[in-house]
Amino acid sequence: KKQPLTNEIIEITGEKKETWIGIAPFAQYVSKMYPIGLMEKVIAEISNTKSSKILLFGGGQKEVDILEKLAAKYPNTINVAGKIKLKQELILISNLDKMLSMDSGNAHFSAMLGINTFTIWGITHPFTGFAPFSQPFENAILPDLKKYPNIPCSIYGNKVCQGYDDVMRSISPQTIVQKILN
């Protein structure tokens, strides 16, 4: 169930009047992260949709700094990282309409809260047992498996197969935007 938004959250997000799309662009390992330059293209395109508001999630000062810069560049985009505690973040996530996340904790938080969760996979794969709970396979955005046939070449994302450093670049920003907006 959606949890009531607190005044502290509403001060950051404003009242909910449009589709809220959460984006959590970071993961523990670089091999599980969509390149931030490409993610910026995704954010830029979605932010032009007047019926949508993007809420950026992350943690740690480095991520907060990156997300602040992104939020400042694009309309309808707000960074919530570093502004609220985890309990409030979960309340906020319960009010999202969609979440775009890497193969990371935010995908699992949103899925467990019943949010339509889209995940981007690099050298890992949802079939290894780490797909977000009760999400359709169609919500998994995979790299080019013909070009990278050894995926998954890591279960946790901590080891990269030789020649698989750019696996995430085989996913176009347009592919992600189409999945999110359709």
Disulfide bonds with the S-S distance in Angstrom:
none
